[in-house]
Amino acid sequence: MNRIPMKGRDIESLLYMGKIQSVDVEYCDEAKKEAKVIAKLVTGEEVETECIPVRAAGKISIVIKHYLKMGVDKLIIQDIDMKEVRNVDTEGGEENEVQDRQDSKE
């Protein structure tokens, strides 16, 4: 399978958009000094970083695993959720900043 090369920060951005399904680390050499972070996307594609120090690859994969365990993909606003989102500034919400300030002092 042909993997799409990306930077580590770009893979983390995919995570925040809810596009990553799982993550793994693959060593690049026998000395195990460098590794790649491989992420499987919800579309079935795989993306990978270039060979980076093992410590950096481990940090990236651990962050991704923790976010997946917390269910960050379920907190992302997706197209199907947009009908529930509204803007109180343009759609006339009952927001009164002066009243809010007065209530907070009590």
Secondary structure, DSSP 8 states (H G I E B T S, - for coil): ---EE--HHHHHHHHHTT-EEEEEEEESSTT--EEEEEEEETTS-EEE---EEHHHHHHHHHHHHHHHHHTGGGTS--GGGGGG---TTTTT----HHHHHHHHH-
